[in-house]
Amino acid sequence: MSHLVAFAGSNSTQSINFKLVKHTASRIKDHEVRLLDMSQITLPVFSEDLEREEGYAPILKELLDKIKQANGLIISVNEHNRNPSAFFKNLIDWLSRVDKEFLNGTKILLMSSSRGRGGALGSQEVANKLLSRFGGEIVATFSLPSFNHTFSEMEGITDLELKEVHDTALQSFLSKI
């Protein structure tokens, strides 16, 4: 049985991307999934001075261990001005300082969602390049646009076409784990 780690690139307690990650994780039956709520993680803004003076926060090392022990990651990134959130970029900055190849060979299902019709595709594109730079292998992607109209916490993805695309991306990811 493979071990997967799933989280959103947002630290909001109301994150629609975390809701998408939770839904995706709930659809996985033959693998152990560790769901991480990033709203519970606080990291200072990366600075070389802070790194030199204080080193790495224990929560960062714990997160890095969870990621390195995983056979795959499920990540859904939010979008701020067509880019991943400052929180997500800061998280990647810190993790990559501890280990430049912290994602080496890690299979990733990269998702994104937004309330608008763009589905945070700009953010997903940037995150794809960023995660690949540190050794991650993006094996499948999915974008959920118009979140308030295409998702229900009770039913999950309500648009049938998008549900099928999501299922295909998920199965593609799982087949490569």
Order of alpha helices (4+ residues) and beta strands (2+ residues): beta-alpha-beta-alpha-alpha-beta-alpha-beta-alpha-beta-alpha-beta-beta-alpha
